[in-house]
């Protein structure tokens, strides 16, 4: 079986969406499935306002249709609500082809955080976008309940994973920062609520690994914070493992793959008790969730690193991929993978 994933978010972007979709492709062969991608690569593009690293494809409907016809997929998954996602949805609707979608990002809230505009018009458009799908995948129960209350239907759960070999406590170095080290890793943007972390009165050092449109402003506002820029692979794994606590101030993330990466590195999490952290951390005791983020950050220092690591090992990309493909199959009235493994796909 050949599955096409259509996504406006793609490399060289560094975020949870790109990481999740990439890992799905890496794991597909274990299930006898071939994955192809339709991304902004190969199209003319322009920079997304406020996010120059994100390129929006300038594609004509006929170009997208031809790409899909050339790939000739058995199943189509539309991962994003951007230009390519919209044109792929149009393709499927015109040809009466079933497709699945996934809800990754609270774009209405992100828009309101940046501009003095109400969130409801974009929320209505997103609901309409996903309403045509045979199923919409969501990462957590909290998000499922939230979207269900907004009128979304045919919701299916698709959790995320972590590369526990890459992110490992044994990769810790001795960074030149005063301990304890409080780390944030991820996009540096207004919707990540980083000021809530950087303004805290904490002992030791605050470290930010990542880049984004708010970096220059935050560097000027918080000169005592160590901004390391964007890192990937081994370099990022070393930064995680060298920290004492991972502080996640976001109020809008739907999951937070970085939480699993920190935990796999043996680093406890401090976050607000909101969707994403509540679902990932839950009752694991691998983090502290508190409306007082300083109390959460200081409290996280007492959590054993081996407890964090043990909890993170429950999340694998193989299981995440199985959930994804099971959802695609179920949405098309087919048997789940566990019944098909060992047979030709």
Long-range contacts (C-beta under 8 A, 24 or more apart in sequence): 1-32, 1-33, 1-34, 1-74, 1-75, 1-345, 2-33, 2-34, 2-35, 2-36, 2-71, 2-72, 2-73, 2-74, 2-75, 3-28, 3-33, 3-34, 3-35, 3-36, 3-73, 3-74, 3-75, 3-76, 3-77, 3-325, 3-328, 4-35, 4-36, 4-37, 4-38, 4-68, 4-71, 4-73, 4-75, 4-76, 4-77, 5-35, 5-36, 5-37, 5-38, 5-77, 5-79, 6-37, 6-38, 6-76, 6-77, 6-78, 6-79, 6-80, 6-84, 6-85, 6-88, 7-37, 7-38, 7-39, 7-79, 7-80, 7-84, 7-85, 8-39, 8-40, 8-56, 8-57, 8-80, 8-81, 8-82, 8-83, 8-84, 8-85, 9-54, 9-79, 9-80, 9-82, 9-104, 10-37, 10-39, 10-40, 10-41, 12-53, 13-53, 13-54, 14-187, 14-210, 14-230, 14-232, 15-186, 15-187, 16-104, 16-160, 16-253, 16-255, 16-256, 16-257, 16-258, 17-79, 17-80, 17-104, 17-105, 19-257, 20-104, 20-160, 20-257, 20-320, 21-79, 23-161, 23-163, 23-317, 23-320, 23-321, 24-320, 24-321, 24-324, 26-317, 27-317, 27-318, 27-320, 27-321, 27-322, 28-321, 28-325, 30-318, 30-321, 31-321, 31-322, 31-325, 31-337, 31-341, 31-345, 32-340, 32-341, 32-343, 32-344, 32-345, 33-325, 33-345, 36-71, 36-73, 38-64, 38-67, 38-68, 38-71, 38-84, 38-88, 39-84, 40-84, 43-84, 50-114, 50-213, 51-189, 51-212, 51-213, 52-213, 53-211, 53-212, 56-82, 56-83, 57-82, 57-83, 57-84, 58-83, 59-83, 59-84, 59-87, 61-87, 61-90, 61-91, 64-88, 64-91, 65-91, 75-99, 75-100, 75-328, 75-329, 75-332, 76-100, 77-101, 77-102, 77-324, 77-328, 78-102, 78-133, 79-104, 80-104, 81-107, 81-126, 81-129, 81-130, 85-129, 86-129, 89-129, 89-132, 92-132, 93-132, 98-134, 98-331, 98-332, 99-132, 99-133, 99-134, 100-133, 100-134, 100-135, 100-136, 100-137, 100-156, 100-327, 100-328, 100-331, 101-129, 101-130, 101-133, 101-135, 101-136, 101-137, 102-136, 102-137, 102-138, 102-158, 103-130, 103-136, 103-137, 103-138, 103-143, 103-147, 103-152, 103-254, 104-139, 104-254, 105-254, 106-252, 106-254, 109-191, 109-252, 110-191, 110-252, 113-190, 113-191, 113-252, 114-190, 114-191, 123-150, 127-151, 127-152, 133-331, 134-331, 134-332, 135-327, 135-330, 135-331, 137-324, 137-327, 138-254, 139-254, 139-255, 139-279, 140-254, 140-255, 140-275, 140-276, 140-279, 140-280, 141-279, 142-275, 142-276, 142-278, 142-279, 143-254, 143-255, 143-275, 143-279, 146-275, 154-331, 156-327, 156-330, 156-331, 157-323, 157-327, 158-320, 158-323, 158-324, 158-327, 159-255, 159-315, 159-319, 159-320, 159-323, 160-255, 160-257, 160-260, 160-315, 160-320, 161-260, 161-315, 161-316, 161-317, 161-318, 161-319, 161-320, 161-321, 162-257, 162-260, 162-261, 162-263, 162-264, 162-312, 162-315, 162-316, 162-317, 163-264, 163-317, 164-264, 164-312, 164-313, 164-316, 166-233, 166-234, 166-237, 167-237, 167-240, 167-241, 167-260, 167-261, 167-262, 167-264, 167-265, 167-312, 168-237, 168-241, 168-264, 168-265, 168-266, 169-241, 169-265, 169-266, 169-305, 169-306, 169-309, 170-241, 171-234, 171-237, 171-238, 171-240, 171-241, 171-265, 172-238, 172-241, 172-242, 172-265, 172-266, 173-238, 173-241, 173-242, 174-242, 175-207, 175-239, 175-242, 177-204, 177-205, 177-207, 177-226, 178-204, 178-205, 179-204, 179-205, 179-244, 180-204, 180-205, 180-244, 180-245, 180-301, 181-205, 181-207, 181-242, 181-243, 181-244, 181-245, 182-206, 182-207, 182-243, 182-244, 182-245, 182-246, 182-247, 182-270, 182-297, 183-207, 183-208, 183-209, 183-239, 183-240, 183-243, 183-244, 183-245, 183-246, 183-247, 183-262, 183-267, 184-208, 184-209, 184-210, 184-246, 184-247, 184-248, 184-249, 185-209, 185-210, 185-236, 185-239, 185-240, 185-246, 185-258, 185-261, 185-262, 186-210, 186-250, 186-258, 187-211, 187-212, 188-212, 188-213, 188-214, 188-215, 188-218, 188-227, 189-213, 189-214, 190-214, 191-250, 191-252, 192-249, 192-250, 193-249, 193-250, 193-251, 193-252, 194-218, 194-249, 195-221, 195-249, 196-249, 196-272, 196-293, 197-247, 197-249, 197-293, 197-297, 198-222, 198-225, 200-247, 200-293, 200-294, 200-297, 201-294, 202-294, 202-297, 202-298, 203-298, 204-244, 206-247, 207-239, 207-243, 209-236, 209-239, 236-261, 237-265, 240-265, 240-267, 241-265, 241-266, 241-267, 243-267, 244-301, 245-269, 245-270, 245-297, 245-300, 245-301, 246-270, 246-300, 247-271, 247-293, 247-296, 247-297, 248-276, 248-277, 249-293, 250-274, 250-276, 255-279, 255-280, 256-280, 259-287, 260-312, 260-315, 262-308, 263-287, 263-308, 263-309, 263-311, 263-312, 264-308, 264-309, 264-312, 264-313, 265-308, 265-309, 266-305, 266-306, 266-308, 266-309, 267-305, 267-308, 268-300, 268-301, 268-303, 268-305, 268-307, 268-308, 269-300, 269-308, 270-296, 270-297, 270-299, 270-300, 271-296, 272-296, 284-311, 286-311, 286-312
